[in-house]
Amino acid sequence: MDSNCGKYDFSVLCRHCDNECSDAVPCQLTGTLPEWLKGQLIYNGPGLTKVGKNEFCHAFDASALLQKFEISNGMVKYSSRFVRSKTYEQNQAAGTITRAEFGTPAPASKGMFSRLLDAMDPEKMFSDNALVSVIGIGEHHFAMCETPFMLQINPDNLDTKERINVNKRYGLMTQSPHPIVASDGVYTVGQGVGVTGPKYNILRFPLDGNLKEGKIVASVPARWRLSPAYMHSMAMTENYAVLIEQPLAVSLSELLSDIVSNAPFIAGLKWHNEPVLIHIVDRKTWKQVKTRYVADPFFFMHIANAYEDGEHIVLDVPTYKDSSILHNMFINTLREQRGKNTQDYVDSFKSTLHRFVIPLNTKGKDKLITLPGTSCTASWSGNEILLQREKLTQIPLENPCINPKKRALKHQYLWAMGPDPNGGDSGFVMKLDIASGEKFMFMEDNIYCAAPEFVAKPEATNEDDGVILLQCINSQDENKAYLLVLNASDMTEICRASVTTASAVPMPLHGHYIPVTGQ
């Protein structure tokens, strides 16, 4: 056991919040807010880890809690609300857990025949507990999850409004909770099932947020007929969509067996330890590029960015050696691990930021990658191109963000968070200059950071001219929440908004910043 393994507090990932904070509470400020910074920062994540006497099993099962910091007139106010999903309402009415979640099996009171009937109807099979992210489409905002439901929310009071079922409308069984906003629409990817087997369907919504006018623009067949890959995110360049088909896949036969035996959904995820297959889809024709690209096995959840550079696609993605992190996030394990952590357990939470360079024009070329300044390689291996990645930093990073104006364009900087590299009782957030390798880090004892959000200054001219907003929590005081405002260029603290709440403050997953305009 490493001497530092026992200090990191994994229990912050599964705190139980008894009561929401529906009435906004003023925060105490240290430092000065930028005058131009006015808006709402809304985070989503697990909040309620038990219902009555019944506890959820996995950190990704807890009922979704929205947490908001409202920045206005030099002040910050904090509020929180549980997402009123159908599952949440049913659980609260029954006083117990009423349906299966990612790592929690269905209640024992449901017989096998009842579970099999539920499996025929995605409305009954999947929970709509939208706990992963908050996204904006036009003037509308939604809480998102990986099951086929989008729950519209009111950002002003965090009320839950309309519920959208993308399975009924578009045939998706799953969806990415990280849609991409492009110039011609908002794109997401999800699993669908056709006559030839499972497919990855790319769904486009209009920019005005009219979800009734969405359209499946492309479909890519899964390589394994009964095992579509787990796909949390996709990437998009100006002319191409990029789908990463990783070795972690949903075994449809295992899923059916799990329903019979009443095992949770996570039991149906299988690691195949085979190469990653990267699909490139031409956005002009929405046809898949014929060249087959592969890479050594890895697990991933998020993509920093993808862009075209000459006749190449550059793809930056945090990767894990395998999918152990998902199986290491059961609540009992997270709460028991402090002081008992093995190095393997700690390492399962560490992802490495890698770059892939994908050559597009390969006909008649001996050297496939001609891009300067990269150690990435690509070579023919039979009838496919094997991609070798480049490590961009030794420090483990996750939940990367970039300046939104650089999405699908060449970026120099990215910001990301991670666990204390030395295994201490804290997290960190870091800026990485990809061109030079220069790093700027914010880290403080007992402070754990959620995913960062970059907000550009008005009329900014430099890529890193703005602030990083992020929610933090305290491992020594579970009722404390912070909003940190950091200088995006050097990660120095500009302002801190602190609040103490009546209930524990859970660690959120992903945030969304809504600027106030017209003032």
Residue pairs with C-beta under 8 A, 6 or more apart in sequence:
1 341
1 342
1 343
2 343
2 346
2 423
3 423
4 422
4 423
4 424
5 341
5 342
5 343
5 345
5 346
5 423
6 338
6 339
6 340
6 341
6 423
7 420
7 423
7 424
7 425
8 338
8 341
8 346
8 419
8 420
8 423
8 424
8 425
9 338
9 425
9 448
9 475
10 333
10 334
10 335
10 337
10 338
10 341
10 349
11 334
11 335
11 337
11 338
12 448
12 473
12 475
12 507
13 59
13 329
13 334
13 507
14 46
14 49
14 59
14 62
14 329
14 331
14 334
14 335
14 506
15 49
15 473
15 478
15 504
15 505
15 506
15 507
16 47
16 48
16 49
16 50
16 62
16 504
16 506
17 47
17 48
17 65
17 80
17 503
17 504
17 505
17 506
18 503
18 504
19 502
19 503
20 47
20 65
20 80
20 81
20 82
20 503
21 78
21 79
21 80
21 501
21 502
21 503
22 79
22 80
22 81
22 157
22 158
23 79
24 68
24 70
24 77
24 78
24 79
25 77
25 78
25 79
25 499
25 501
26 75
26 76
26 77
26 499
27 69
27 75
27 76
27 77
27 78
27 483
27 497
27 498
27 499
28 497
28 498
28 499
29 75
29 76
29 495
29 496
29 497
29 498
30 495
30 496
30 498
31 485
31 493
31 494
31 495
31 496
32 74
32 494
32 495
33 71
33 74
33 76
33 485
33 494
33 495
34 457
34 467
34 485
34 494
34 495
35 74
36 457
36 458
37 71
37 455
37 467
37 485
38 71
38 72
38 73
38 515
38 516
38 519
39 70
39 71
39 455
39 513
39 514
39 515
39 516
40 68
40 69
40 70
40 71
40 155
40 156
40 513
40 514
40 516
41 68
41 69
41 71
41 453
41 469
41 471
41 483
41 511
41 512
41 513
41 514
42 66
42 67
42 68
42 134
42 141
42 155
42 158
42 511
42 512
42 513
42 514
43 66
43 67
43 68
43 134
43 450
43 471
43 508
43 509
43 510
43 511
43 512
44 64
44 65
44 66
44 67
44 83
44 130
44 131
44 132
44 133
44 134
44 143
44 144
44 508
44 509
44 510
44 511
44 512
45 64
45 65
45 67
45 131
45 132
45 450
45 506
45 507
45 508
45 509
45 510
46 59
46 60
46 61
46 62
46 63
46 64
46 65
46 131
46 506
46 509
47 62
47 63
47 64
47 65
47 80
47 82
47 131
47 506
48 62
48 63
48 65
48 82
48 88
49 55
49 56
49 62
49 331
50 56
51 63
51 91
51 92
51 94
51 95
51 96
51 97
52 95
52 96
53 96
54 96
54 97
55 331
56 62
56 97
56 101
56 103
56 104
56 331
57 101
57 103
57 104
57 105
57 264
57 330
57 331
57 332
58 101
58 102
58 103
58 104
58 264
58 266
58 329
58 330
58 331
59 329
59 330
59 331
59 334
60 101
60 102
60 103
60 131
60 329
61 101
61 102
61 103
61 104
61 129
62 131
62 331
62 506
63 82
63 83
63 85
63 87
63 88
63 91
63 129
63 131
64 82
64 83
64 85
64 88
64 129
64 130
64 131
64 143
64 145
65 80
65 81
65 82
65 83
65 131
65 506
65 508
66 80
66 81
66 82
66 83
66 134
66 143
66 153
66 158
67 78
67 79
67 80
67 471
67 481
67 505
67 506
67 508
68 78
68 79
68 80
68 155
68 158
69 76
69 77
69 78
69 469
69 471
69 483
69 497
70 76
70 77
70 78
70 79
71 483
72 516
76 483
76 497
78 481
78 483
78 497
78 499
78 501
79 158
80 158
80 501
81 157
81 158
81 159
81 160
82 88
83 129
83 130
83 131
83 143
83 151
83 153
83 160
84 151
84 159
84 160
85 127
85 128
85 129
85 130
85 149
85 151
85 160
85 163
86 128
86 163
87 98
87 99
87 127
87 128
87 129
88 129
90 98
90 99
91 97
91 98
96 107
97 104
97 107
98 107
99 106
99 107
99 124
99 127
100 106
100 127
100 264
100 265
101 127
101 129
101 264
101 265
102 264
102 265
102 266
103 264
103 265
103 266
103 329
103 330
104 264
105 262
105 263
105 264
106 115
106 118
106 262
108 262
110 118
110 262
112 260
112 262
115 259
115 260
115 262
116 259
116 260
117 124
118 124
118 125
118 259
119 125
119 256
119 259
122 147
122 148
122 165
122 167
122 173
123 165
123 167
123 168
126 147
126 148
126 149
127 145
127 147
128 145
128 147
128 149
128 151
128 163
129 145
129 147
130 142
130 143
130 144
130 145
130 149
130 150
130 151
131 143
131 145
131 509
132 144
132 145
132 146
132 177
132 509
132 510
133 143
133 144
133 177
133 178
133 509
133 510
133 512
134 141
134 142
134 143
134 144
134 153
134 510
134 511
134 512
135 141
135 142
135 144
135 177
135 178
135 179
135 512
136 142
136 512
136 514
137 179
137 186
137 205
137 207
137 209
137 211
138 206
138 207
138 208
138 209
138 210
139 208
139 209
140 152
140 209
140 211
141 152
141 153
141 154
141 155
141 512
141 514
142 150
142 151
142 152
142 153
142 164
143 150
143 151
143 153
143 160
144 150
144 151
144 175
144 177
144 178
144 179
145 177
146 174
146 175
146 176
146 177
146 232
147 174
147 175
148 165
148 166
148 167
148 172
148 173
148 174
148 175
148 190
149 163
149 164
149 165
149 166
150 163
150 164
150 166
150 175
150 211
151 160
151 161
151 162
151 163
151 164
152 160
152 161
152 162
152 163
152 164
153 159
153 160
153 161
154 161
155 514
164 211
166 172
166 175
166 190
166 203
166 214
167 173
169 211
169 212
169 214
170 190
170 192
170 201
170 203
170 214
170 216
171 192
171 193
171 201
171 216
172 190
172 191
172 192
172 201
172 203
173 190
173 191
173 192
173 193
174 190
174 191
174 231
175 188
175 189
175 190
175 203
176 188
176 189
176 190
176 231
176 232
176 233
176 234
177 232
177 510
178 188
178 232
178 233
178 234
178 302
178 510
179 186
179 187
179 188
179 205
180 186
180 187
180 188
180 234
180 235
180 236
180 407
181 207
181 404
181 407
182 236
182 408
184 204
184 207
185 204
185 205
185 206
185 207
186 204
186 205
186 206
186 207
187 202
187 203
187 204
187 205
187 234
187 236
187 241
188 202
188 203
188 205
188 234
189 200
189 201
189 202
189 203
189 231
189 234
189 243
190 200
190 201
190 203
191 198
191 199
191 200
191 201
191 222
191 228
191 231
191 250
192 198
192 199
192 200
192 201
192 216
192 219
193 199
194 219
196 221
196 225
197 221
197 222
197 225
197 226
198 221
198 222
198 225
198 226
198 227
198 228
198 252
199 219
199 220
199 221
199 222
199 228
200 219
200 220
200 222
200 228
200 229
200 231
200 243
200 245
200 279
201 216
201 218
201 219
202 216
202 217
202 218
202 219
202 220
202 234
202 241
202 243
202 281
202 286
203 214
203 215
203 216
203 217
204 214
204 215
204 216
204 217
205 211
205 213
205 214
206 213
206 214
217 286
218 241
218 281
218 286
218 287
218 288
220 243
220 279
220 281
220 288
222 228
222 229
222 245
222 249
223 245
223 277
224 249
224 272
226 251
226 252
226 253
227 249
227 250
227 251
227 252
227 270
227 272
228 249
228 250
228 252
229 245
229 246
229 247
229 248
229 249
229 250
230 246
230 248
230 249
230 250
230 269
230 323
231 243
231 244
231 245
231 246
232 300
232 301
232 302
233 300
233 301
233 302
233 303
234 241
234 242
234 243
234 244
234 303
235 241
235 242
235 244
235 303
235 305
235 306
235 315
235 317
236 242
236 283
236 306
236 408
237 306
237 307
237 308
237 313
237 408
238 283
238 307
238 308
238 408
238 409
239 282
239 283
239 284
239 308
240 280
240 281
240 282
240 283
240 289
240 306
240 308
240 313
241 280
241 281
241 283
242 278
242 279
242 280
242 281
242 303
242 306
242 313
242 315
242 358
243 278
243 279
243 281
244 276
244 277
244 278
244 279
244 300
244 303
244 317
245 276
245 277
245 278
245 279
246 276
246 297
246 298
246 299
246 300
247 271
247 272
247 273
247 274
247 275
247 276
247 297
247 299
247 322
248 269
248 270
248 271
248 272
248 299
248 323
248 326
249 269
249 270
249 272
250 268
250 269
250 270
251 268
251 269
251 270
252 268
254 267
254 268
254 270
255 265
255 268
257 263
258 264
258 265
258 267
258 268
266 326
266 327
269 323
269 326
271 299
271 322
271 323
273 297
273 322
274 297
275 294
275 295
275 296
275 297
275 386
276 294
276 295
276 296
276 297
276 298
277 292
277 293
277 294
278 293
278 294
278 295
278 315
278 356
278 358
278 387
279 288
279 289
279 293
280 288
280 289
280 291
280 293
280 313
280 358
280 360
281 287
281 288
281 289
282 288
282 289
289 360
291 360
291 362
291 384
291 385
292 383
292 384
292 385
293 358
293 384
293 385
293 387
294 381
294 384
294 385
294 386
294 387
295 356
295 386
295 387
295 388
295 389
296 388
296 389
297 322
298 319
298 320
298 321
298 322
298 354
299 319
299 320
299 321
299 322
299 323
299 325
300 317
300 318
300 319
300 320
300 351
301 318
301 398
302 317
302 318
302 398
302 399
302 400
303 315
303 316
303 317
303 400
304 316
304 317
304 318
304 353
304 400
304 401
304 402
304 411
304 414
304 416
305 316
305 400
305 402
305 406
305 407
305 408
305 411
305 414
306 313
306 314
306 315
306 316
306 408
307 313
307 314
307 408
307 409
307 410
307 411
308 314
308 360
309 371
309 410
310 370
310 371
311 359
311 360
311 361
311 370
312 357
312 358
312 359
312 360
312 369
312 370
312 371
313 357
313 358
313 360
314 355
314 356
314 357
314 358
314 371
314 374
314 410
315 355
315 356
315 357
315 358
316 353
316 354
316 355
316 392
316 400
316 414
316 434
317 353
317 354
317 356
318 351
318 352
318 353
318 354
318 397
318 398
318 400
318 416
319 351
319 352
319 354
319 389
320 348
320 350
320 351
320 352
324 344
324 348
325 348
325 349
328 334
328 345
328 348
328 349
337 345
346 419
346 423
349 396
349 419
350 396
350 418
350 419
351 396
351 397
351 398
351 418
352 391
352 393
352 396
352 397
353 391
353 392
353 393
353 397
353 400
353 414
353 416
353 432
354 389
354 390
354 391
354 392
355 374
355 376
355 389
355 390
355 392
355 434
356 376
356 387
356 389
356 390
357 369
357 371
357 374
357 376
357 378
357 387
357 390
358 378
358 387
359 365
359 368
359 369
359 378
359 385
362 368
362 385
368 378
368 379
368 380
368 385
369 376
369 377
369 378
373 435
374 390
375 390
376 387
376 388
376 389
376 390
377 387
377 388
378 385
378 386
378 387
378 388
379 385
379 386
379 388
380 386
392 432
392 434
392 437
393 432
393 437
393 439
395 418
395 421
395 430
395 439
396 418
396 419
396 421
397 416
397 417
397 418
397 430
397 432
398 416
398 417
398 418
398 451
399 416
399 417
399 450
399 451
399 452
399 510
400 414
400 415
400 416
401 414
401 415
401 416
401 451
401 452
401 453
401 454
402 411
402 413
402 414
402 415
402 454
403 411
403 413
403 454
403 456
403 463
403 464
403 466
404 454
404 456
405 456
405 463
406 463
411 434
411 463
412 433
412 434
412 435
412 463
412 464
413 431
413 432
413 433
413 434
413 463
413 464
413 488
414 431
414 432
414 434
415 429
415 430
415 431
415 432
415 452
415 454
415 468
415 488
416 429
416 430
416 432
416 452
417 427
417 428
417 429
417 430
417 449
417 450
417 451
417 452
417 470
418 427
418 428
418 430
419 427
419 428
420 426
420 427
420 428
420 443
421 428
424 445
425 445
425 446
425 475
426 443
426 444
426 445
426 446
426 447
426 448
426 475
427 443
427 447
427 448
427 449
427 472
428 441
428 442
428 443
428 449
429 441
429 442
429 443
429 449
429 452
429 468
429 470
429 486
429 491
430 439
430 440
430 441
430 442
430 491
431 439
431 440
431 441
431 464
431 468
431 488
431 489
431 490
431 491
432 438
432 439
433 439
440 489
440 490
440 491
441 491
442 449
442 484
442 486
442 491
442 492
442 493
446 474
446 475
446 476
447 472
447 473
447 474
447 475
447 482
448 472
448 473
448 474
448 475
448 507
449 470
449 471
449 472
449 484
450 470
450 471
450 472
450 473
450 507
450 508
450 509
450 510
450 511
451 470
451 508
451 509
451 510
451 511
452 468
452 469
452 470
453 468
453 469
453 470
453 511
453 512
453 513
454 466
454 467
454 468
454 488
455 466
455 467
455 468
455 469
455 513
455 515
456 465
456 466
457 465
457 466
457 467
460 466
462 489
464 488
464 489
465 488
465 489
466 488
467 485
467 486
467 487
467 488
467 494
468 484
468 485
468 486
468 487
468 488
468 491
469 483
469 484
469 485
469 486
469 511
469 513
470 483
470 484
470 486
470 511
471 481
471 482
471 483
471 484
471 508
471 511
472 481
472 482
472 483
472 484
473 480
473 481
473 482
473 505
473 506
473 507
474 480
474 482
477 500
478 504
478 505
479 500
479 501
479 502
479 503
479 504
479 505
480 498
480 499
480 500
480 501
480 505
481 498
481 499
481 500
481 501
481 505
482 496
482 497
482 498
482 499
483 496
483 497
484 493
484 495
484 496
485 493
485 494
485 495
485 496
485 497
486 492
486 493
486 494
487 493
487 494
